[in-house]
Amino acid sequence: MNRLNPLYIILLFITIVFLSFYSISNEKNAYSKKVEEARELEIKALEFKNLVNAWTSEKYINSTLDEISKSQIFVKETISRSSTKELIKIRIDSANLEVLDIFLNKVLNKQLIIKRMQLDKNSINLEIGIK
């Protein structure tokens, strides 16, 4: 058998080292991308949790509805409100369409989960979800 040239062996080792460093570099880049995606997902999950807590917070919903119903515009109107475990029912009766429109705009501009909404000529019925 012929002898192997030492330059071939050195060239083989250099090629193997180069390929291994190249593959490690690619894996580091892929790993850093995955870590960044995990961080973004964690941030989005935290935002989602905060939104869920805010939208389903009974204290927030009650304070928002109290703020709307105690407004000067609705002092003369009849606003009835009843609550159960899962939702709050609100009914406002008024002959003035502008008052009904303002009430509806105020409710729709707040962060509330509206389960059901019924609009009549002289009244608005709302069911707002707590959970």
Backbone as CSV, one residue per row, in Angstrom:
resi,resn,N_x,N_y,N_z,CA_x,CA_y,CA_z,C_x,C_y,C_z
1,MET,0.825,-1.178,0.000,0.000,0.000,0.000,0.872,1.246,0.000
2,ASN,0.385,2.206,-0.674,1.130,3.467,-0.728,0.912,4.259,0.554
3,ARG,1.873,5.051,0.844,1.739,5.915,2.032,0.833,7.090,1.730
4,LEU,0.111,7.516,2.754,-0.730,8.711,2.614,0.133,9.953,2.819
5,ASN,-0.121,10.894,2.000,0.610,12.144,2.095,0.099,12.913,3.325
6,PRO,0.958,13.385,4.193,0.534,14.125,5.383,-0.233,15.404,5.040
7,LEU,0.010,15.978,3.896,-0.741,17.175,3.495,-2.223,16.855,3.277
8,TYR,-2.491,15.650,2.760,-3.886,15.245,2.589,-4.594,15.098,3.935
9,ILE,-3.902,14.546,4.883,-4.492,14.383,6.220,-4.722,15.752,6.855
10,ILE,-3.785,16.635,6.737,-3.937,17.992,7.288,-5.080,18.717,6.581
11,LEU,-5.164,18.582,5.279,-6.255,19.194,4.516,-7.610,18.621,4.916
12,LEU,-7.661,17.327,5.186,-8.903,16.697,5.639,-9.314,17.253,7.003
13,PHE,-8.372,17.358,7.918,-8.677,17.912,9.242,-9.121,19.369,9.155
14,ILE,-8.478,20.149,8.317,-8.872,21.556,8.151,-10.277,21.642,7.580
15,THR,-10.605,20.790,6.621,-11.949,20.774,6.045,-12.989,20.388,7.084
16,ILE,-12.679,19.374,7.881,-13.619,18.944,8.937,-13.817,20.057,9.962
17,VAL,-12.736,20.724,10.358,-12.830,21.835,11.322,-13.654,22.974,10.724
18,PHE,-13.407,23.317,9.473,-14.168,24.381,8.818,-15.660,24.034,8.759
19,LEU,-15.995,22.819,8.355,-17.408,22.398,8.283,-18.068,22.387,9.657
20,SER,-17.325,21.965,10.667,-17.915,21.944,12.015,-18.159,23.365,12.532
21,PHE,-17.203,24.274,12.313,-17.421,25.665,12.727,-18.580,26.295,11.956
22,TYR,-18.691,25.982,10.688,-19.784,26.513,9.872,-21.143,25.997,10.373
23,SER,-21.223,24.707,10.667,-22.500,24.158,11.152,-22.832,24.676,12.548
24,ILE,-21.826,24.852,13.399,-22.067,25.421,14.735,-22.567,26.856,14.618
25,SER,-21.993,27.610,13.706,-22.433,28.989,13.499,-23.898,29.027,13.046
26,ASN,-24.264,28.148,12.130,-25.668,28.086,11.680,-26.591,27.700,12.818
27,GLU,-26.173,26.753,13.643,-27.009,26.329,14.770,-27.140,27.440,15.809
28,LYS,-26.075,28.209,16.017,-26.164,29.341,16.950,-27.172,30.369,16.446
29,ASN,-27.135,30.648,15.148,-28.092,31.595,14.575,-29.516,31.082,14.707
30,ALA,-29.721,29.816,14.428,-31.067,29.230,14.551,-31.525,29.268,16.005
31,TYR,-30.608,28.968,16.934,-30.955,28.996,18.350,-31.321,30.405,18.805
32,SER,-30.549,31.399,18.378,-30.859,32.777,18.783,-32.197,33.230,18.210
33,LYS,-32.527,32.787,16.990,-33.843,33.118,16.425,-34.959,32.481,17.241
34,LYS,-34.768,31.241,17.647,-35.779,30.543,18.456,-35.943,31.210,19.828
35,VAL,-34.839,31.641,20.409,-34.907,32.336,21.698,-35.666,33.647,21.554
36,GLU,-35.405,34.378,20.487,-36.111,35.647,20.238,-37.601,35.408,20.017
37,GLU,-37.946,34.367,19.269,-39.354,34.029,19.063,-40.026,33.658,20.383
38,ALA,-39.300,32.934,21.236,-39.847,32.563,22.543,-40.084,33.802,23.399
39,ARG,-39.178,34.759,23.345,-39.359,36.016,24.098,-40.579,36.783,23.595
40,GLU,-40.718,36.864,22.268,-41.877,37.552,21.701,-43.174,36.856,22.089
41,LEU,-43.167,35.544,22.068,-44.348,34.784,22.462,-44.673,34.999,23.938
42,GLU,-43.651,35.070,24.762,-43.858,35.317,26.186,-44.450,36.708,26.422
43,ILE,-43.958,37.697,25.682,-44.483,39.062,25.803,-45.945,39.106,25.369
44,LYS,-46.254,38.442,24.258,-47.638,38.414,23.782,-48.547,37.680,24.753
45,ALA,-48.047,36.609,25.347,-48.841,35.875,26.331,-49.120,36.741,27.554
46,LEU,-48.134,37.507,27.981,-48.325,38.405,29.124,-49.332,39.501,28.788
47,GLU,-49.240,40.063,27.579,-50.216,41.067,27.147,-51.621,40.476,27.093
48,PHE,-51.733,39.264,26.568,-53.033,38.597,26.493,-53.594,38.359,27.890
49,LYS,-52.740,37.918,28.800,-53.193,37.680,30.176,-53.686,38.972,30.810
50,ASN,-52.948,40.070,30.596,-53.358,41.358,31.154,-54.677,41.829,30.554
51,LEU,-54.843,41.632,29.237,-56.105,42.015,28.603,-57.267,41.183,29.109
52,VAL,-57.048,39.890,29.255,-58.112,39.021,29.772,-58.492,39.444,31.183
53,ASN,-57.482,39.735,32.004,-57.764,40.175,33.373,-58.506,41.503,33.393
54,ALA,-58.135,42.404,32.496,-58.797,43.715,32.465,-60.228,43.590,31.949
55,TRP,-60.416,42.800,30.895,-61.739,42.705,30.288,-62.703,41.887,31.133
56,THR,-62.201,40.961,31.924,-63.091,40.132,32.729,-63.078,40.525,34.203
57,SER,-62.444,41.625,34.529,-62.422,42.090,35.908,-63.781,42.701,36.262
58,GLU,-64.438,42.076,37.211,-65.774,42.555,37.600,-65.699,43.961,38.191
59,LYS,-64.643,44.251,38.905,-64.470,45.583,39.485,-64.355,46.637,38.387
60,TYR,-63.552,46.344,37.360,-63.389,47.280,36.248,-64.708,47.481,35.507
61,ILE,-65.408,46.396,35.254,-66.683,46.486,34.525,-67.691,47.302,35.320
62,ASN,-67.806,47.028,36.622,-68.758,47.776,37.449,-68.393,49.252,37.543
63,SER,-67.115,49.547,37.708,-66.728,50.961,37.802,-66.963,51.680,36.473
64,THR,-66.724,51.000,35.368,-66.968,51.604,34.047,-68.451,51.878,33.843
65,LEU,-69.282,50.905,34.191,-70.724,51.084,34.028,-71.266,52.142,34.988
66,ASP,-70.719,52.199,36.201,-71.129,53.250,37.136,-70.756,54.623,36.604
67,GLU,-69.570,54.716,36.045,-69.113,55.988,35.480,-70.033,56.443,34.347
68,ILE,-70.414,55.505,33.499,-71.298,55.848,32.380,-72.692,56.219,32.875
69,SER,-73.247,55.425,33.774,-74.626,55.667,34.204,-74.767,56.893,35.102
70,LYS,-73.699,57.300,35.777,-73.771,58.482,36.642,-73.418,59.771,35.915
71,SER,-73.252,59.671,34.631,-72.949,60.848,33.831,-74.141,61.809,33.866
72,GLN,-73.880,63.110,33.720,-74.927,64.137,33.795,-76.005,63.951,32.732
73,ILE,-75.637,63.402,31.620,-76.591,63.245,30.518,-77.699,62.264,30.876
74,PHE,-77.371,61.257,31.689,-78.315,60.175,31.966,-79.018,60.299,33.315
75,VAL,-78.937,61.456,33.957,-79.553,61.628,35.274,-81.068,61.509,35.188
76,LYS,-81.676,62.050,34.156,-83.132,62.053,34.032,-83.680,60.749,33.445
77,GLU,-82.809,59.909,32.945,-83.255,58.684,32.286,-83.345,57.540,33.292
78,THR,-84.160,56.541,32.956,-84.275,55.375,33.828,-83.311,54.302,33.335
79,ILE,-82.356,54.009,34.195,-81.370,52.972,33.886,-81.531,51.867,34.923
80,SER,-81.943,50.703,34.446,-82.052,49.565,35.354,-80.876,48.625,35.095
81,ARG,-80.400,48.048,36.195,-79.206,47.222,36.101,-79.347,46.023,37.033
82,SER,-79.114,44.847,36.488,-79.122,43.634,37.304,-77.926,42.785,36.898
83,SER,-77.414,42.057,37.868,-76.229,41.266,37.562,-76.398,39.829,38.038
84,THR,-75.806,38.934,37.302,-75.737,37.528,37.667,-74.262,37.159,37.778
85,LYS,-73.987,35.866,37.895,-72.602,35.433,38.018,-71.787,35.710,36.775
86,GLU,-72.423,35.564,35.611,-71.670,35.649,34.365,-71.905,36.909,33.565
87,LEU,-72.993,37.642,33.842,-73.230,38.859,33.063,-74.012,39.902,33.827
88,ILE,-73.945,41.103,33.300,-74.662,42.255,33.849,-75.623,42.730,32.773
89,LYS,-76.895,42.873,33.170,-77.913,43.346,32.231,-78.216,44.803,32.532
90,ILE,-78.219,45.605,31.493,-78.500,47.039,31.623,-79.596,47.387,30.642
91,ARG,-80.535,48.177,31.129,-81.604,48.665,30.260,-81.750,50.158,30.514
92,ILE,-81.758,50.920,29.437,-81.983,52.357,29.528,-83.191,52.688,28.671
93,ASP,-84.128,53.427,29.273,-85.336,53.868,28.570,-85.289,55.378,28.448
94,SER,-85.529,55.858,27.231,-85.534,57.292,26.996,-86.299,57.585,25.720
95,ALA,-87.011,58.711,25.753,-87.711,59.143,24.545,-86.766,59.928,23.633
96,ASN,-85.697,60.416,24.202,-84.718,61.206,23.445,-83.714,60.272,22.767
97,LEU,-83.696,60.300,21.453,-82.804,59.423,20.704,-81.337,59.819,20.858
98,GLU,-81.063,61.087,21.071,-79.682,61.534,21.258,-79.080,60.939,22.528
99,VAL,-79.869,60.855,23.576,-79.396,60.282,24.834,-79.069,58.805,24.630
100,LEU,-79.935,58.102,23.920,-79.677,56.689,23.644,-78.417,56.516,22.794
101,ASP,-78.250,57.399,21.829,-77.070,57.338,20.968,-75.796,57.602,21.771
102,ILE,-75.819,58.582,22.648,-74.651,58.898,23.477,-74.334,57.734,24.412
103,PHE,-75.376,57.152,25.004,-75.173,56.010,25.895,-74.535,54.840,25.141
104,LEU,-75.062,54.553,23.973,-74.535,53.447,23.176,-73.085,53.711,22.760
105,ASN,-72.778,54.930,22.363,-71.396,55.269,21.997,-70.448,55.114,23.179
106,LYS,-70.875,55.546,24.356,-70.020,55.433,25.540,-69.761,53.978,25.893
107,VAL,-70.798,53.151,25.797,-70.625,51.739,26.132,-69.736,51.045,25.100
108,LEU,-69.947,51.345,23.837,-69.173,50.677,22.791,-67.717,51.135,22.750
109,ASN,-67.428,52.319,23.248,-66.050,52.807,23.249,-65.245,52.299,24.443
110,LYS,-65.887,51.620,25.372,-65.185,51.051,26.521,-64.800,49.616,26.222
111,GLN,-63.863,49.093,27.016,-63.413,47.707,26.847,-64.337,46.791,27.628
112,LEU,-65.438,46.438,27.001,-66.433,45.577,27.623,-66.779,44.435,26.677
113,ILE,-67.093,43.291,27.250,-67.503,42.137,26.450,-69.022,42.180,26.344
114,ILE,-69.521,42.576,25.203,-70.959,42.691,25.006,-71.468,41.371,24.449
115,LYS,-72.273,40.688,25.253,-72.805,39.389,24.848,-74.036,39.556,23.962
116,ARG,-74.871,40.514,24.323,-76.111,40.709,23.581,-76.493,42.180,23.637
117,MET,-77.013,42.677,22.528,-77.443,44.066,22.465,-78.747,44.119,21.684
118,GLN,-79.742,44.754,22.291,-81.038,44.893,21.631,-81.392,46.378,21.610
119,LEU,-81.612,46.888,20.421,-81.941,48.291,20.248,-83.412,48.409,19.856
120,ASP,-84.134,49.206,20.613,-85.518,49.519,20.286,-85.614,51.017,20.048
121,LYS,-86.807,51.454,19.705,-86.986,52.878,19.410,-86.743,53.743,20.646
122,ASN,-87.189,53.265,21.810,-87.072,54.068,23.028,-86.216,53.417,24.108
123,SER,-85.506,52.357,23.788,-84.712,51.699,24.829,-83.543,50.935,24.218
124,ILE,-82.593,50.642,25.092,-81.440,49.819,24.741,-81.274,48.781,25.838
125,ASN,-81.180,47.518,25.432,-80.908,46.427,26.356,-79.519,45.877,26.056
126,LEU,-78.698,45.761,27.095,-77.339,45.246,26.927,-77.100,44.127,27.929
127,GLU,-76.371,43.115,27.479,-75.863,42.086,28.377,-74.346,42.105,28.242
128,ILE,-73.691,42.432,29.328,-72.233,42.552,29.326,-71.654,41.394,30.119
129,GLY,-70.753,40.676,29.483,-70.165,39.487,30.102,-69.113,39.844,31.122
130,ILE,-69.107,39.087,32.212,-68.095,39.251,33.235,-66.994,38.213,33.026
131,LYS,-67.383,37.005,32.630,-66.404,35.938,32.415,-66.491,35.432,31.006
